[in-house]
């Protein structure tokens, strides 16, 4: 049931003016949980391509901009849109669309119809990323 609800929310997200204004969860994002997701090699996988303020993490990525540089010019709604569907901004991107369930490439059948992150997890990641601007 949770996946079905998640799918309905995921499909309802519309990017307008480069942003998704409405949060994807009722609970505000938690930057501590967001940092854990970004640094996780199982959940967010952000460090596969990006590097960031994670001195404890070895082998950070260099395929994408450093996280602080990536988020410096973006608001929370703009970050939300890019995390939800990076391909909207660059159809050739290798960044996954973390909250889409359709128009995706190379998705294993066991993961079809599921989002990579929940709405709450995305809000947590955004809460962490905006702290990099401070």
ROKOLDREN-162812 format. One line per field, with one value per residue: x, y, z of N, C-alpha, C in turn; residue number from 1. Coordinates in steps of 0.001 Angstrom, whole numbers, plus 500000, padded with zeros to 6 digits. Layout:
BEGIN
n_u	X / ...
n_v	Y / ...
n_w	Z / ...
ca_u	X / ...
ca_v	Y / ...
ca_w	Z / ...
c_u	X / ...
c_v	Y / ...
c_w	Z / ...
n	NUM / ...
***
This chain:
BEGIN
n_u	500817 / 501941 / 503774 / 502037 / 500733 / 502989 / 503618 / 501440 / 501863 / 504389 / 503895 / 502348 / 503944 / 504887 / 507076 / 507551 / 508701 / 511291 / 511178 / 509841 / 507463 / 505885 / 506488 / 507440 / 506577 / 504801 / 506067 / 508732 / 511944 / 514865 / 518054 / 520129 / 519362 / 519277 / 521968 / 523013 / 521698 / 522717 / 525437 / 525342 / 526199 / 524378 / 521805 / 521297 / 523448 / 524822 / 527490 / 528735 / 528989 / 529259 / 531306 / 531845 / 531347 / 532483 / 534608 / 535104 / 534464 / 535794 / 536908 / 535210 / 533020 / 533841 / 532527 / 530486 / 529602 / 531058 / 529206 / 528600 / 529123 / 527243 / 524791 / 524862 / 523678 / 521009 / 517614 / 515560 / 513100 / 514050 / 516136 / 514603 / 513172 / 515260 / 516229 / 513982 / 513547 / 516028 / 516539 / 514734 / 515945 / 518329 / 518412 / 520397 / 521652 / 523392 / 522493 / 520207 / 516587 / 515141 / 512551 / 510702 / 508562 / 508021 / 508881 / 511575 / 514880 / 516489 / 515567 / 515378 / 513099 / 512205 / 512267 / 510602 / 508101 / 508569 / 509809 / 513134 / 513928 / 511943 / 509365 / 509800 / 512489 / 513685 / 513044 / 514542 / 517149 / 517229 / 517017 / 519495 / 521246 / 520730 / 521974 / 524591 / 524942 / 525295
n_v	498800 / 501248 / 501692 / 502063 / 504459 / 506083 / 506000 / 507377 / 509952 / 510439 / 510467 / 512719 / 514930 / 517973 / 519871 / 523229 / 526180 / 525373 / 524367 / 522541 / 523387 / 522532 / 520590 / 517096 / 515622 / 515480 / 515914 / 518054 / 518232 / 516579 / 517535 / 515960 / 513289 / 513514 / 513931 / 511430 / 509861 / 510971 / 510345 / 507608 / 504475 / 502664 / 503744 / 506615 / 506928 / 509152 / 509903 / 508358 / 509711 / 512444 / 514621 / 515684 / 517317 / 515179 / 513933 / 511469 / 509619 / 507607 / 507564 / 509332 / 510612 / 511906 / 512485 / 514259 / 517631 / 518950 / 518722 / 521077 / 523114 / 522415 / 522948 / 525592 / 527682 / 527129 / 526988 / 525461 / 524468 / 524286 / 522434 / 520244 / 519686 / 518889 / 516621 / 514988 / 514628 / 514623 / 514356 / 515988 / 518440 / 517894 / 515792 / 513924 / 513282 / 511367 / 511154 / 509643 / 509720 / 510325 / 510216 / 509395 / 507312 / 506609 / 506776 / 506032 / 504631 / 501460 / 500003 / 497569 / 494835 / 494101 / 496483 / 498153 / 500634 / 501673 / 504273 / 505610 / 506963 / 507839 / 510345 / 511641 / 511017 / 512430 / 515056 / 515162 / 514961 / 517357 / 519181 / 518736 / 519467 / 522232 / 523208 / 523325 / 525711 / 527549
n_w	500000 / 500761 / 498676 / 496530 / 497291 / 497300 / 494580 / 493458 / 494448 / 493371 / 490601 / 490421 / 490611 / 489274 / 487424 / 487509 / 486128 / 486694 / 489254 / 492084 / 494125 / 496347 / 499262 / 499470 / 501530 / 504650 / 507062 / 508018 / 506377 / 507638 / 508328 / 509400 / 508992 / 506233 / 505532 / 506134 / 504213 / 501808 / 502066 / 502125 / 500762 / 499989 / 499958 / 498979 / 497202 / 496291 / 496505 / 494707 / 492340 / 493016 / 495074 / 498463 / 501686 / 503421 / 505209 / 506310 / 504411 / 501944 / 498542 / 496961 / 494419 / 491106 / 488828 / 488675 / 489640 / 492694 / 495697 / 497247 / 495422 / 493513 / 494740 / 495458 / 493994 / 493995 / 495097 / 497696 / 496461 / 493810 / 494069 / 494867 / 492515 / 490810 / 492078 / 492087 / 489289 / 487406 / 484692 / 483456 / 483262 / 481981 / 479513 / 478940 / 481275 / 483789 / 486277 / 488448 / 488396 / 491228 / 492187 / 490341 / 488409 / 485889 / 482369 / 482443 / 482076 / 481701 / 484057 / 486465 / 486512 / 489052 / 490419 / 489071 / 488876 / 491372 / 493494 / 493909 / 496232 / 499094 / 499500 / 501959 / 502439 / 500334 / 501084 / 503427 / 502360 / 500894 / 503015 / 504215 / 502082 / 501740 / 503970 / 503222 / 502041 / 504018
ca_u	500000 / 502826 / 504317 / 500967 / 500607 / 504202 / 503506 / 500482 / 502533 / 505494 / 503386 / 501679 / 504913 / 505052 / 508117 / 507139 / 509725 / 512498 / 510990 / 508663 / 507267 / 505318 / 507292 / 506975 / 506183 / 504157 / 507105 / 509869 / 513169 / 515828 / 519378 / 520968 / 518976 / 519652 / 523411 / 523194 / 521245 / 523670 / 526699 / 525125 / 526541 / 523252 / 520544 / 521324 / 524527 / 525249 / 528950 / 529229 / 529315 / 529603 / 532113 / 531231 / 531978 / 532419 / 536001 / 535157 / 534150 / 536832 / 536476 / 534076 / 532945 / 534314 / 531773 / 529533 / 530162 / 531088 / 527853 / 528447 / 529054 / 525994 / 523605 / 525090 / 522819 / 519664 / 516712 / 515001 / 512217 / 514846 / 516793 / 513568 / 512897 / 516404 / 516315 / 512825 / 513694 / 517181 / 516463 / 513929 / 516873 / 519358 / 518012 / 521565 / 522271 / 523505 / 521870 / 518878 / 515410 / 514902 / 511138 / 509905 / 508262 / 507760 / 509840 / 512912 / 515641 / 517274 / 515061 / 515127 / 511673 / 511865 / 512169 / 509656 / 506975 / 508975 / 510744 / 514399 / 513790 / 510594 / 509229 / 510455 / 513938 / 514073 / 512983 / 515704 / 518325 / 517159 / 517347 / 520954 / 521916 / 520644 / 522945 / 525886 / 524980 / 525514
ca_v	500000 / 502414 / 501897 / 502638 / 505866 / 506731 / 506145 / 508436 / 511217 / 510601 / 510809 / 514005 / 516020 / 518729 / 520885 / 524498 / 527195 / 524777 / 524097 / 521888 / 524222 / 521797 / 519476 / 515754 / 514965 / 516342 / 516226 / 518790 / 517476 / 516550 / 517550 / 514863 / 512108 / 513785 / 513697 / 509973 / 509373 / 511417 / 509626 / 506161 / 503736 / 501799 / 504471 / 507711 / 506729 / 510452 / 509989 / 507613 / 510710 / 513728 / 514669 / 516622 / 517492 / 513894 / 513508 / 510060 / 508771 / 507478 / 507297 / 510142 / 510718 / 513079 / 512534 / 515365 / 518705 / 518842 / 519038 / 522473 / 523893 / 522066 / 523501 / 526990 / 528601 / 526563 / 527042 / 524151 / 523977 / 523924 / 521176 / 519208 / 519338 / 518190 / 515292 / 514237 / 514250 / 515321 / 514296 / 517127 / 519536 / 517417 / 514439 / 513042 / 513125 / 510027 / 511199 / 509025 / 510463 / 509644 / 510162 / 509143 / 505900 / 506391 / 507376 / 505721 / 503665 / 500423 / 499715 / 496150 / 494565 / 494045 / 497852 / 498898 / 501204 / 502162 / 505387 / 505270 / 507511 / 508278 / 511794 / 512089 / 510946 / 513552 / 516273 / 515106 / 515296 / 518800 / 519878 / 518684 / 520218 / 523675 / 523590 / 523553 / 527126 / 528392
ca_w	500000 / 500803 / 497342 / 495704 / 497657 / 496832 / 493133 / 493160 / 494719 / 492430 / 489295 / 490485 / 490691 / 488042 / 487537 / 486904 / 486308 / 487243 / 490684 / 492671 / 495312 / 497484 / 499795 / 499149 / 502779 / 505642 / 508055 / 507442 / 506190 / 508727 / 507712 / 509902 / 508203 / 504853 / 505383 / 506132 / 502905 / 500789 / 502250 / 502089 / 499542 / 499687 / 499813 / 498019 / 496234 / 495768 / 496467 / 493557 / 491309 / 493633 / 496297 / 499395 / 503004 / 504108 / 505360 / 506711 / 503261 / 500924 / 497173 / 496534 / 492972 / 490375 / 487573 / 488778 / 490474 / 494149 / 496160 / 497653 / 494181 / 492843 / 495404 / 495828 / 493279 / 493923 / 496254 / 498057 / 495395 / 492639 / 494412 / 494855 / 491117 / 490243 / 492684 / 491593 / 487890 / 486831 / 483231 / 482992 / 483021 / 481067 / 479108 / 478840 / 482587 / 484366 / 487604 / 488435 / 488837 / 492501 / 492592 / 489153 / 488194 / 484470 / 481433 / 482948 / 481282 / 482372 / 485401 / 486699 / 486712 / 490481 / 490912 / 488235 / 489598 / 492691 / 493515 / 494561 / 497583 / 499456 / 499603 / 503197 / 502240 / 499478 / 501917 / 504327 / 501551 / 500614 / 504267 / 504358 / 501018 / 501955 / 505007 / 502587 / 501632 / 505192
c_u	500852 / 503384 / 503270 / 500783 / 501815 / 504142 / 502567 / 501111 / 503606 / 504984 / 502749 / 502639 / 505106 / 506096 / 507654 / 508216 / 510990 / 512399 / 509804 / 508485 / 506839 / 506247 / 506651 / 506546 / 505520 / 505185 / 508234 / 511093 / 514110 / 517227 / 520303 / 520647 / 519395 / 521121 / 523697 / 522804 / 522249 / 524966 / 526565 / 525474 / 525431 / 521971 / 520620 / 522320 / 525044 / 526754 / 529565 / 529698 / 529805 / 530628 / 531468 / 531962 / 531856 / 533836 / 536136 / 534929 / 535284 / 536170 / 535194 / 534178 / 533529 / 533642 / 530826 / 530154 / 530137 / 529743 / 527657 / 528340 / 527733 / 524795 / 523706 / 524107 / 521349 / 518895 / 516223 / 514031 / 512966 / 515606 / 515803 / 513305 / 514033 / 516566 / 515167 / 513069 / 514807 / 517123 / 515588 / 514835 / 517971 / 519016 / 519171 / 522226 / 522387 / 522908 / 520488 / 517785 / 514892 / 513436 / 510222 / 509655 / 507987 / 508808 / 511282 / 513570 / 516342 / 516853 / 514775 / 513651 / 511293 / 511738 / 511181 / 508490 / 507302 / 509884 / 512027 / 514369 / 512338 / 510554 / 509919 / 511963 / 514434 / 514052 / 514142 / 516981 / 518361 / 517538 / 518845 / 521643 / 521848 / 521586 / 524320 / 526040 / 525259 / 526974
c_v	501251 / 502720 / 502524 / 504108 / 506654 / 506965 / 507280 / 509797 / 511466 / 511037 / 512196 / 515186 / 516671 / 519813 / 522114 / 525531 / 526654 / 524389 / 523178 / 522557 / 523416 / 520687 / 518132 / 514971 / 515985 / 516817 / 517011 / 517889 / 517620 / 516493 / 516435 / 513577 / 512288 / 513536 / 512203 / 509396 / 509732 / 510616 / 508119 / 505556 / 502751 / 502574 / 505522 / 507529 / 508028 / 510524 / 509098 / 508595 / 512035 / 513543 / 515705 / 516657 / 516241 / 513354 / 512035 / 509107 / 508788 / 507304 / 508029 / 510391 / 511991 / 513177 / 513724 / 516439 / 518364 / 519347 / 520502 / 523378 / 523641 / 522787 / 524999 / 527955 / 528177 / 526710 / 525622 / 523645 / 523579 / 522613 / 520020 / 518750 / 518532 / 516790 / 514412 / 513746 / 515057 / 515357 / 515410 / 518279 / 519167 / 515978 / 513443 / 512771 / 511656 / 509987 / 510561 / 510002 / 509744 / 509502 / 510042 / 507648 / 505597 / 507133 / 507201 / 504682 / 502669 / 500186 / 498224 / 495934 / 494516 / 495447 / 498704 / 499389 / 501720 / 503379 / 504940 / 505725 / 507859 / 509807 / 512334 / 512064 / 512091 / 514850 / 516314 / 515484 / 516791 / 519594 / 519864 / 519574 / 521720 / 524127 / 523854 / 524993 / 528059 / 528629
c_w	500000 / 499423 / 496438 / 496028 / 497157 / 495327 / 492765 / 493388 / 493674 / 491062 / 489274 / 490475 / 489325 / 488302 / 486776 / 487180 / 486941 / 488702 / 490940 / 494019 / 496528 / 497950 / 499464 / 500379 / 503691 / 506663 / 507388 / 507316 / 507373 / 508128 / 508194 / 509132 / 506749 / 504594 / 505306 / 504764 / 501815 / 500872 / 502093 / 500729 / 499169 / 499385 / 498716 / 496894 / 495626 / 495584 / 495388 / 492482 / 491884 / 494750 / 497204 / 500714 / 503875 / 504284 / 505732 / 505532 / 502242 / 499565 / 496794 / 495033 / 492396 / 489001 / 487522 / 489670 / 491963 / 494668 / 496537 / 496428 / 493460 / 493441 / 495670 / 495182 / 493255 / 495229 / 496558 / 496981 / 494117 / 492877 / 494341 / 493418 / 490512 / 490817 / 492191 / 490174 / 487226 / 485312 / 482653 / 482579 / 482027 / 480681 / 479033 / 480190 / 482987 / 485774 / 487537 / 488850 / 490079 / 492879 / 491381 / 489052 / 486728 / 483645 / 481912 / 482046 / 482190 / 483823 / 485498 / 486986 / 488185 / 491083 / 490115 / 489090 / 490979 / 492541 / 494210 / 496012 / 497833 / 499458 / 500842 / 503048 / 501358 / 500265 / 502901 / 503576 / 501257 / 501862 / 504518 / 503322 / 501228 / 503078 / 504409 / 502121 / 502796 / 505466
n	1 / 2 / 3 / 4 / 5 / 6 / 7 / 8 / 9 / 10 / 11 / 12 / 13 / 14 / 15 / 16 / 17 / 18 / 19 / 20 / 21 / 22 / 23 / 24 / 25 / 26 / 27 / 28 / 29 / 30 / 31 / 32 / 33 / 34 / 35 / 36 / 37 / 38 / 39 / 40 / 41 / 42 / 43 / 44 / 45 / 46 / 47 / 48 / 49 / 50 / 51 / 52 / 53 / 54 / 55 / 56 / 57 / 58 / 59 / 60 / 61 / 62 / 63 / 64 / 65 / 66 / 67 / 68 / 69 / 70 / 71 / 72 / 73 / 74 / 75 / 76 / 77 / 78 / 79 / 80 / 81 / 82 / 83 / 84 / 85 / 86 / 87 / 88 / 89 / 90 / 91 / 92 / 93 / 94 / 95 / 96 / 97 / 98 / 99 / 100 / 101 / 102 / 103 / 104 / 105 / 106 / 107 / 108 / 109 / 110 / 111 / 112 / 113 / 114 / 115 / 116 / 117 / 118 / 119 / 120 / 121 / 122 / 123 / 124 / 125 / 126 / 127 / 128 / 129 / 130 / 131 / 132 / 133 / 134
***
